[in-house]
Amino acid sequence: MEPRKLYRLEEGKMLCGVCAGLADYLNLDVTVIRLLAVLATLCSSGIGLIFYIAAAIIMPLKQV
């Protein structure tokens, strides 16, 4: 069995595809991941936004 990898996704993305890729990797609905990202940004003085930007830079884009 091939190990799963975490990618940003073009399909279903709103900004950079980080939440769509994370939802695909965790097999969750993308709306749940997006809500958690917004809550992390609002409740933690913006640290969620910093993590999102870092993930957008670090995570490779999945080539279809």
Secondary structure, DSSP 8 states (H G I E B T S, - for coil): -------B-STT-SSSSHHHHHHHHHT--HHHHHHHHHHHHHHTTTHHHHHHHHHHHHS-B---
